[in-house]
Amino acid sequence: MSRVLIIGCGALAAEITALKKANNWSQVDVQCLDAALHNRPERIAGELERVLLTLHNDYEKIVIAYADCGSGGGIDRVAERFGAHRLPGAHCYEFFATSDVFNVLAESEPGTFYLTDFLVRHFNRLVIDDMKLDQHPEIEAMLFGHYRKVVYLAQTVDAKLRDAARLAATRLGLPLEIIDTGYGLLGESLEAQVITVSQGG
């Protein structure tokens, strides 16, 4: 059976692993990079390349479970080099919301800070701690002053996560909107890539 590598953002690890299990993708291996790269998109392409240099010869197909994610086309250049297939979209938020919904959200309020299940769970680590907001509160206005609301794109219906999202929005001093998205396009996009290689495409 042809082997498939899905290499993606650590922020998608739970969803990708759940999809692998639900679909019985025994031919699929999952490798995720540190989700902290979410805050340093200029480093994503380099990290992808570093891992793929070691792994790419072991697989018939490689799927990169990132959108462009602010890499300025860097992820696409790595994908081309290794003959890999990147998932469509500008951001992981677009996977979950679907392109049409995300475009409406972005156009109606460009100053939106987005959360997913993963980002809600790790808000303090990835936002407060990683950006050193508690140590340097003076930079908070510079980083978040242009935001007007928080939108939580919820993959699951979880009361604790919703409460945590409310706390995160309150911490940023912004109103919160919750949209139930499930896995959005992520499952469909990954399934299409896995089925293609399983059928010899």
MARMI-818551 format. One record per residue: residue in one letter; x, y, z of N, C-alpha, C, O in turn. Coordinates in steps of 0.02 Angstrom, whole numbers. Layout:
('A', (X, Y, Z), (X, Y, Z), (X, Y, Z), (X, Y, Z))
...
***
This chain:
('M', (42, -60, 0), (0, 0, 0), (44, 62, 0), (92, 66, 38))
('S', (27, 110, -41), (66, 172, -45), (63, 210, 21), (10, 217, 52))
('R', (121, 235, 42), (124, 271, 105), (114, 346, 93), (138, 374, 44))
('V', (79, 377, 140), (64, 448, 137), (89, 481, 201), (78, 455, 256))
('L', (123, 537, 193), (143, 577, 250), (101, 641, 251), (99, 678, 202))
('I', (68, 653, 307), (35, 717, 318), (79, 755, 367), (87, 734, 425))
('I', (108, 809, 344), (150, 850, 388), (117, 918, 395), (102, 952, 345))
('G', (105, 938, 457), (66, 999, 465), (80, 1036, 529), (127, 1020, 566))
('C', (39, 1084, 541), (44, 1126, 600), (21, 1089, 662), (-28, 1052, 661))
('G', (58, 1097, 716), (39, 1066, 779), (-30, 1088, 803), (-62, 1052, 842))
('A', (-53, 1146, 780), (-119, 1169, 799), (-175, 1128, 767), (-233, 1133, 787))
('L', (-157, 1086, 717), (-206, 1043, 684), (-196, 969, 702), (-231, 926, 676))
('A', (-149, 955, 747), (-131, 886, 762), (-190, 845, 787), (-199, 788, 765))
('A', (-230, 872, 832), (-286, 834, 860), (-337, 817, 806), (-363, 761, 804))
('E', (-352, 866, 762), (-402, 855, 710), (-376, 805, 658), (-413, 761, 636))
('I', (-312, 812, 638), (-285, 766, 588), (-282, 695, 616), (-299, 647, 580))
('T', (-262, 687, 678), (-258, 621, 709), (-328, 591, 715), (-337, 531, 704))
('A', (-377, 631, 732), (-446, 607, 737), (-472, 584, 669), (-507, 534, 665))
('L', (-456, 622, 617), (-477, 603, 549), (-444, 538, 527), (-475, 496, 496))
('K', (-380, 530, 543), (-345, 469, 526), (-378, 409, 559), (-388, 357, 527))
('K', (-394, 416, 622), (-426, 361, 659), (-496, 346, 632), (-513, 288, 621))
('A', (-535, 399, 622), (-604, 390, 600), (-609, 358, 531), (-655, 320, 517))
('N', (-559, 373, 488), (-559, 347, 420), (-517, 285, 410), (-511, 258, 355))
('N', (-486, 262, 465), (-443, 203, 463), (-388, 210, 410), (-378, 165, 369))
('W', (-353, 267, 412), (-300, 279, 364), (-236, 246, 388), (-190, 280, 412))
('S', (-232, 180, 383), (-174, 144, 407), (-111, 160, 367), (-55, 151, 391))
('Q', (-120, 183, 306), (-63, 199, 263), (-35, 269, 274), (12, 290, 241))
('V', (-65, 305, 321), (-48, 376, 332), (-7, 383, 396), (-26, 358, 449))
('D', (48, 419, 392), (86, 441, 450), (76, 516, 459), (71, 553, 410))
('V', (74, 538, 521), (63, 609, 536), (123, 636, 573), (146, 607, 623))
('Q', (149, 691, 549), (206, 725, 581), (187, 799, 586), (173, 831, 535))
('C', (187, 826, 646), (168, 896, 655), (224, 937, 683), (262, 915, 727))
('L', (231, 998, 658), (281, 1045, 682), (254, 1083, 742), (193, 1083, 755))
('D', (298, 1115, 778), (280, 1152, 838), (228, 1206, 822), (237, 1246, 776))
('A', (173, 1204, 858), (120, 1253, 846), (141, 1324, 861), (109, 1372, 839))
('A', (195, 1333, 899), (220, 1400, 914), (242, 1437, 851), (249, 1498, 851))
('L', (255, 1400, 796), (271, 1432, 732), (213, 1475, 707), (223, 1518, 664))
('H', (154, 1464, 734), (96, 1506, 719), (113, 1580, 728), (89, 1623, 691))
('N', (156, 1594, 778), (176, 1663, 792), (237, 1686, 753), (256, 1744, 755))
('R', (269, 1639, 716), (329, 1655, 678), (325, 1623, 609), (364, 1579, 592))
('P', (278, 1646, 569), (265, 1614, 504), (325, 1614, 457), (329, 1572, 412))
('E', (370, 1661, 467), (429, 1663, 423), (475, 1603, 433), (519, 1590, 392))
('R', (465, 1565, 487), (507, 1507, 501), (475, 1441, 478), (509, 1389, 477))
('I', (412, 1443, 458), (377, 1380, 443), (410, 1343, 385), (423, 1284, 389))
('A', (422, 1378, 330), (449, 1346, 271), (516, 1312, 286), (528, 1256, 264))
('G', (559, 1345, 323), (623, 1317, 340), (617, 1254, 382), (654, 1206, 372))
('E', (570, 1253, 429), (559, 1194, 471), (530, 1137, 430), (550, 1079, 439))
('L', (484, 1153, 385), (457, 1101, 341), (512, 1069, 299), (516, 1008, 293))
('E', (554, 1112, 271), (608, 1086, 229), (655, 1042, 269), (678, 990, 244))
('R', (671, 1063, 329), (717, 1024, 371), (690, 954, 384), (727, 905, 379))
('V', (626, 948, 400), (596, 883, 414), (590, 842, 350), (603, 782, 350))
('L', (569, 874, 296), (558, 837, 234), (623, 811, 203), (623, 760, 168))
('L', (678, 845, 215), (742, 820, 190), (757, 751, 219), (790, 710, 186))
('T', (733, 739, 279), (744, 674, 311), (692, 622, 291), (709, 563, 284))
('L', (630, 644, 282), (575, 596, 275), (550, 584, 204), (518, 533, 192))
('H', (563, 629, 157), (525, 628, 95), (535, 564, 54), (489, 544, 17))
('N', (592, 533, 58), (604, 473, 18), (565, 412, 42), (562, 361, 7))
('D', (535, 417, 100), (498, 360, 128), (425, 357, 107), (390, 311, 126))
('Y', (403, 407, 69), (331, 412, 54), (318, 423, -20), (356, 456, -55))
('E', (262, 393, -43), (241, 403, -112), (207, 471, -120), (208, 500, -174))
('K', (176, 495, -66), (142, 560, -70), (150, 597, -4), (149, 567, 50))
('I', (159, 662, -9), (165, 705, 50), (112, 759, 45), (106, 794, -5))
('V', (74, 766, 98), (22, 818, 103), (44, 867, 157), (57, 847, 214))
('I', (47, 930, 140), (66, 981, 188), (2, 1012, 216), (-34, 1048, 181))
('A', (-11, 998, 279), (-72, 1022, 312), (-61, 1091, 343), (-66, 1101, 403))
('Y', (-45, 1136, 299), (-41, 1208, 314), (-79, 1244, 259), (-84, 1218, 203))
('A', (-105, 1302, 275), (-123, 1349, 222), (-59, 1389, 209), (-5, 1368, 228))
('D', (-64, 1447, 176), (-4, 1488, 168), (20, 1513, 236), (80, 1519, 248))
('C', (-27, 1529, 280), (-12, 1545, 350), (38, 1601, 359), (78, 1600, 406))
('G', (36, 1650, 314), (80, 1708, 322), (152, 1695, 302), (196, 1734, 318))
('S', (164, 1640, 266), (233, 1623, 247), (255, 1659, 184), (313, 1651, 163))
('G', (211, 1697, 153), (229, 1734, 93), (248, 1689, 34), (292, 1706, -6))
('G', (215, 1632, 30), (229, 1586, -24), (285, 1537, -9), (300, 1494, -50))
('G', (316, 1543, 50), (371, 1499, 68), (350, 1426, 73), (388, 1382, 52))
('I', (292, 1413, 100), (268, 1344, 105), (257, 1314, 36), (273, 1256, 24))
('D', (230, 1354, -10), (220, 1329, -78), (286, 1313, -112), (290, 1265, -151))
('R', (337, 1352, -99), (402, 1338, -130), (431, 1272, -104), (461, 1235, -142))
('V', (421, 1259, -40), (443, 1195, -12), (402, 1138, -41), (429, 1086, -59))
('A', (337, 1148, -46), (293, 1096, -74), (315, 1079, -145), (318, 1020, -163))
('E', (330, 1129, -185), (352, 1118, -254), (417, 1079, -257), (426, 1034, -298))
('R', (462, 1096, -213), (528, 1063, -213), (521, 988, -199), (557, 948, -229))
('F', (475, 970, -155), (469, 900, -135), (410, 865, -168), (394, 808, -151))
('G', (378, 898, -216), (321, 868, -249), (263, 855, -203), (225, 808, -212))
('A', (256, 898, -152), (204, 889, -101), (142, 929, -121), (143, 970, -167))
('H', (88, 916, -86), (23, 947, -100), (1, 986, -38), (-12, 957, 15))
('R', (-3, 1053, -45), (-26, 1094, 11), (-101, 1100, 10), (-132, 1102, -44))
('L', (-131, 1103, 69), (-203, 1114, 72), (-219, 1185, 50), (-179, 1231, 60))
('P', (-277, 1196, 21), (-294, 1263, -5), (-311, 1312, 51), (-335, 1292, 104))
('G', (-299, 1376, 38), (-320, 1427, 85), (-263, 1471, 108), (-204, 1454, 100))
('A', (-282, 1528, 136), (-233, 1576, 161), (-215, 1562, 234), (-159, 1575, 256))
('H', (-263, 1537, 273), (-254, 1526, 344), (-290, 1462, 365), (-336, 1439, 331))
('C', (-269, 1432, 421), (-304, 1374, 446), (-376, 1391, 465), (-420, 1349, 463))
('Y', (-388, 1454, 482), (-456, 1476, 497), (-502, 1465, 437), (-561, 1450, 444))
('E', (-473, 1472, 378), (-512, 1461, 317), (-531, 1388, 309), (-584, 1373, 283))
('F', (-486, 1341, 331), (-504, 1270, 329), (-569, 1258, 367), (-616, 1226, 343))
('F', (-570, 1285, 428), (-626, 1271, 472), (-689, 1309, 454), (-744, 1280, 454))
('A', (-683, 1372, 438), (-742, 1413, 424), (-770, 1399, 355), (-829, 1413, 342))
('T', (-730, 1373, 309), (-740, 1367, 237), (-726, 1436, 205), (-734, 1488, 237))
('S', (-703, 1435, 144), (-680, 1496, 112), (-734, 1550, 108), (-720, 1608, 122))
('D', (-795, 1530, 90), (-848, 1580, 82), (-863, 1615, 148), (-869, 1676, 150))
('V', (-870, 1576, 201), (-885, 1605, 267), (-827, 1648, 291), (-837, 1703, 317))
('F', (-766, 1622, 284), (-708, 1659, 307), (-701, 1726, 270), (-686, 1777, 301))
('N', (-713, 1725, 205), (-707, 1788, 167), (-759, 1839, 190), (-744, 1898, 193))
('V', (-819, 1816, 206), (-870, 1862, 232), (-848, 1890, 299), (-855, 1950, 311))
('L', (-822, 1847, 343), (-799, 1871, 408), (-743, 1922, 401), (-743, 1974, 433))
('A', (-695, 1906, 358), (-638, 1950, 349), (-658, 2017, 319), (-630, 2069, 338))
('E', (-705, 2017, 273), (-726, 2079, 240), (-770, 2121, 287), (-766, 2182, 286))
('S', (-811, 2087, 327), (-856, 2125, 371), (-819, 2157, 429), (-839, 2210, 453))
('E', (-765, 2125, 453), (-725, 2154, 506), (-653, 2130, 499), (-634, 2078, 527))
('P', (-612, 2169, 463), (-541, 2150, 455), (-504, 2144, 521), (-456, 2105, 527))
('G', (-526, 2182, 571), (-492, 2181, 636), (-519, 2125, 680), (-542, 2138, 736))
('T', (-515, 2064, 656), (-541, 2006, 694), (-483, 1962, 716), (-439, 1944, 676))
('F', (-482, 1944, 779), (-434, 1897, 806), (-469, 1829, 810), (-520, 1823, 844))
('Y', (-441, 1779, 776), (-474, 1714, 771), (-445, 1664, 821), (-385, 1663, 835))
('L', (-490, 1624, 848), (-472, 1568, 891), (-500, 1503, 862), (-552, 1503, 830))
('T', (-465, 1449, 875), (-489, 1382, 860), (-488, 1343, 926), (-467, 1370, 977))
('D', (-510, 1281, 925), (-507, 1241, 987), (-436, 1240, 1015), (-426, 1251, 1075))
('F', (-388, 1228, 971), (-318, 1225, 994), (-296, 1291, 1024), (-266, 1292, 1078))
('L', (-311, 1346, 991), (-288, 1411, 1014), (-323, 1432, 1078), (-295, 1468, 1119))
('V', (-385, 1409, 1088), (-418, 1422, 1152), (-382, 1384, 1208), (-368, 1412, 1261))
('R', (-367, 1320, 1195), (-334, 1279, 1246), (-266, 1307, 1265), (-245, 1302, 1323))
('H', (-231, 1337, 1216), (-162, 1359, 1228), (-155, 1434, 1223), (-101, 1460, 1207))
('F', (-209, 1470, 1237), (-208, 1543, 1230), (-154, 1575, 1274), (-116, 1617, 1251))
('N', (-152, 1554, 1336), (-103, 1586, 1381), (-32, 1573, 1358), (10, 1618, 1360))
('R', (-17, 1511, 1336), (52, 1495, 1315), (71, 1531, 1250), (124, 1561, 1246))
('L', (26, 1528, 1200), (43, 1553, 1134), (33, 1628, 1126), (67, 1660, 1085))
('V', (-12, 1656, 1165), (-26, 1728, 1158), (4, 1767, 1217), (47, 1811, 1206))
('I', (-16, 1752, 1277), (6, 1792, 1334), (80, 1780, 1348), (119, 1827, 1353))
('D', (100, 1716, 1354), (170, 1701, 1373), (218, 1712, 1314), (269, 1744, 1322))
('D', (200, 1684, 1255), (247, 1687, 1199), (258, 1759, 1176), (312, 1777, 1154))
('M', (206, 1800, 1181), (212, 1870, 1161), (233, 1915, 1219), (241, 1976, 1212))
('K', (243, 1883, 1278), (269, 1918, 1338), (224, 1977, 1358), (249, 2030, 1378))
('L', (159, 1967, 1354), (113, 2022, 1369), (111, 2037, 1444), (103, 2095, 1462))
('D', (120, 1986, 1487), (121, 2000, 1558), (185, 2035, 1579), (185, 2077, 1624))
('Q', (241, 2017, 1546), (305, 2049, 1562), (310, 2120, 1535), (341, 2163, 1565))
('H', (279, 2130, 1477), (283, 2196, 1444), (213, 2218, 1423), (197, 2219, 1363))
('P', (171, 2236, 1471), (102, 2255, 1454), (97, 2315, 1407), (46, 2325, 1375))
('E', (151, 2353, 1403), (149, 2413, 1360), (145, 2395, 1286), (125, 2437, 1245))
('I', (163, 2333, 1267), (161, 2314, 1197), (92, 2287, 1176), (79, 2276, 1117))
('E', (48, 2276, 1226), (-17, 2246, 1209), (-57, 2291, 1162), (-87, 2267, 1114))
('A', (-58, 2356, 1176), (-95, 2402, 1132), (-67, 2403, 1062), (-104, 2409, 1013))
('M', (-1, 2396, 1056), (31, 2396, 991), (11, 2333, 951), (-2, 2336, 891))
('L', (8, 2275, 986), (-6, 2212, 953), (-81, 2202, 940), (-100, 2173, 889))
('F', (-123, 2225, 985), (-194, 2209, 981), (-240, 2270, 975), (-301, 2263, 975))
('G', (-210, 2329, 971), (-251, 2390, 969), (-296, 2395, 908), (-347, 2430, 911))
('H', (-277, 2362, 853), (-318, 2368, 792), (-372, 2315, 788), (-413, 2316, 742))
('Y', (-373, 2268, 835), (-426, 2217, 834), (-491, 2245, 863), (-490, 2286, 909))
('R', (-546, 2222, 836), (-611, 2246, 858), (-654, 2191, 889), (-701, 2205, 926))
('K', (-639, 2128, 874), (-677, 2073, 904), (-637, 2009, 899), (-589, 2004, 861))
('V', (-659, 1959, 938), (-631, 1892, 935), (-685, 1846, 906), (-742, 1848, 927))
('V', (-666, 1805, 858), (-711, 1754, 831), (-681, 1685, 847), (-625, 1670, 826))
('Y', (-718, 1646, 884), (-698, 1578, 901), (-731, 1530, 852), (-792, 1520, 854))
('L', (-690, 1500, 808), (-714, 1450, 761), (-708, 1383, 796), (-654, 1355, 802))
('A', (-765, 1357, 820), (-765, 1299, 864), (-770, 1234, 826), (-818, 1223, 788))
('Q', (-721, 1190, 835), (-723, 1124, 804), (-768, 1076, 843), (-795, 1029, 814))
('T', (-774, 1088, 907), (-815, 1045, 950), (-862, 1088, 992), (-851, 1148, 1000))
('V', (-914, 1057, 1017), (-960, 1091, 1063), (-938, 1072, 1133), (-954, 1018, 1158))
('D', (-903, 1118, 1165), (-871, 1103, 1230), (-880, 1164, 1275), (-852, 1217, 1261))
('A', (-919, 1156, 1328), (-934, 1213, 1371), (-871, 1242, 1403), (-867, 1303, 1411))
('K', (-823, 1200, 1420), (-762, 1225, 1451), (-721, 1267, 1402), (-692, 1318, 1420))
('L', (-719, 1245, 1339), (-683, 1284, 1289), (-718, 1351, 1276), (-685, 1402, 1266))
('R', (-784, 1350, 1277), (-820, 1413, 1266), (-808, 1462, 1323), (-801, 1522, 1312))
('D', (-806, 1436, 1384), (-790, 1478, 1441), (-720, 1506, 1435), (-707, 1564, 1450))
('A', (-673, 1463, 1413), (-604, 1485, 1405), (-598, 1537, 1349), (-558, 1584, 1355))
('A', (-638, 1530, 1296), (-638, 1580, 1243), (-663, 1647, 1268), (-638, 1699, 1249))
('R', (-713, 1645, 1311), (-740, 1707, 1339), (-687, 1741, 1383), (-680, 1802, 1381))
('L', (-650, 1701, 1421), (-596, 1729, 1462), (-542, 1760, 1418), (-515, 1813, 1434))
('A', (-525, 1726, 1363), (-474, 1752, 1317), (-496, 1818, 1288), (-457, 1866, 1285))
('A', (-559, 1822, 1266), (-584, 1885, 1237), (-585, 1940, 1289), (-567, 1997, 1275))
('T', (-605, 1923, 1349), (-604, 1972, 1404), (-534, 1996, 1418), (-523, 2056, 1430))
('R', (-486, 1949, 1416), (-416, 1968, 1428), (-392, 2018, 1376), (-351, 2062, 1392))
('L', (-416, 2012, 1315), (-397, 2059, 1262), (-442, 2120, 1259), (-430, 2167, 1221))
('G', (-495, 2120, 1300), (-541, 2177, 1301), (-583, 2182, 1239), (-600, 2237, 1217))
('L', (-602, 2124, 1211), (-639, 2124, 1148), (-703, 2082, 1154), (-705, 2035, 1194))
('P', (-755, 2099, 1116), (-815, 2057, 1115), (-801, 1991, 1079), (-756, 1986, 1037))
('L', (-840, 1940, 1097), (-829, 1873, 1070), (-889, 1851, 1029), (-947, 1860, 1048))
('E', (-875, 1821, 971), (-925, 1786, 930), (-903, 1714, 923), (-845, 1700, 908))
('I', (-949, 1667, 932), (-934, 1596, 926), (-970, 1568, 865), (-1031, 1576, 858))
('I', (-933, 1534, 821), (-962, 1503, 762), (-943, 1429, 762), (-884, 1412, 764))
('D', (-992, 1386, 762), (-980, 1314, 760), (-963, 1293, 689), (-1005, 1298, 644))
('T', (-902, 1270, 678), (-880, 1252, 611), (-868, 1177, 602), (-868, 1153, 545))
('G', (-859, 1141, 657), (-834, 1073, 649), (-765, 1075, 617), (-727, 1121, 629))
('Y', (-750, 1024, 576), (-685, 1022, 544), (-685, 1059, 477), (-632, 1064, 445))
('G', (-742, 1084, 456), (-745, 1123, 395), (-718, 1085, 335), (-737, 1028, 323))
('L', (-674, 1117, 298), (-645, 1088, 238), (-585, 1043, 252), (-559, 1010, 206))
('L', (-561, 1042, 314), (-500, 1005, 329), (-509, 931, 313), (-466, 901, 280))
('G', (-563, 901, 336), (-575, 830, 323), (-582, 814, 250), (-553, 766, 225))
('E', (-621, 855, 214), (-631, 844, 143), (-566, 849, 104), (-552, 809, 60))
('S', (-526, 899, 121), (-463, 911, 85), (-414, 854, 97), (-382, 830, 50))
('L', (-407, 832, 159), (-361, 778, 174), (-386, 712, 143), (-347, 674, 115))
('E', (-451, 700, 148), (-478, 639, 121), (-466, 635, 45), (-450, 582, 19))
('A', (-474, 691, 11), (-464, 691, -61), (-392, 673, -78), (-381, 636, -127))
('Q', (-345, 697, -40), (-275, 682, -53), (-258, 609, -37), (-222, 577, -75))
('V', (-284, 583, 18), (-270, 514, 37), (-303, 465, -12), (-272, 415, -31))
('I', (-365, 478, -32), (-399, 434, -79), (-364, 433, -146), (-358, 381, -178))
('T', (-339, 491, -167), (-305, 495, -232), (-245, 449, -234), (-236, 412, -282))
('V', (-204, 450, -182), (-145, 407, -183), (-164, 335, -172), (-130, 290, -198))
('S', (-217, 322, -135), (-239, 252, -125), (-263, 221, -190), (-259, 161, -199))
('Q', (-289, 264, -235), (-313, 239, -298), (-259, 241, -353), (-272, 225, -411))
('G', (-199, 261, -332), (-144, 262, -379), (-138, 326, -418), (-104, 329, -469))
('G', (-173, 381, -394), (-171, 444, -429), (-111, 485, -413), (-102, 540, -439))
***
